[in-house]
Amino acid sequence: QVRLVESGGGLVQPGGSLRLSCAASGFNMDDFAIGWFRQAPGKEREGVACMSTSGTTTTYVDSVKGRFTISRDSAKNTVNLQMNGLKPEDTAVYYCAADSFYNYTSLNPAFFRSWGQGTQVTVSS
C-alpha cells in the first residue's frame, strides 16, 4: 500500500526557514516523480516543486525559485523541501505527492495519484 506522510511544518517568522519531509512506505521513491504542492484557504492547490525519477530533473514555481530546494534522501526513502526566506504568502497546507511518470516533472496536481495528508506552514510575525 502506497503511503506518504509529511512532517516539518509549523509557525515561522518572515525570513525564516523550515524543512519539510515526505516519508514513503510501500514503494521506492527513487522510482517515482515526487511533487510538493500547497493550498492556502480559498485558493486552488498549487504546484511548488517537483523532482523526476532518480532526481535527474527539478522544477519550481517561479515564486519559490532561489528560496526552496527539493531533494531526495534515498537511504531514508524520503523527499525533503528546504524552504528559506519564507514570506507570509507562503502560508498554506503543504502536501507531497507521487506518481510513476518517468523522467519528467510536472507542477499539475492532476498528474499525481498518491497524496499525503498535508502539513501546515504558517509564516507570520
PENORQUI-V286500 format. One line per field, one symbol per residue. phi: phi as a letter, one per 40 degrees, with the letter a starting at -180 (. if undefined). psi: psi as a letter, one per 30 degrees, with the letter a starting at -180 (. if undefined). Layout:
BEGIN
phi->???
psi->???
END
This chain:
BEGIN
phi->.cabbcahcibacdgcbabcbbcbbgaccccbcbbbbaacdgbccbcbaabcdggcbbbbcdcbdgbbbcabbccbfbbbbcbbfcbdcccacbbbabaccbgababcdccbbbbccgbcbbbac
psi->kkkkjllflakllkfalljkkjkkkfljffgkkkkklljlkgllkkkelkklkggfklkkkeffkfekkklkjeefhlkljkjlhkleffklkkkllklgkkgllkgjfffkfkkaflkkkkjk.
END
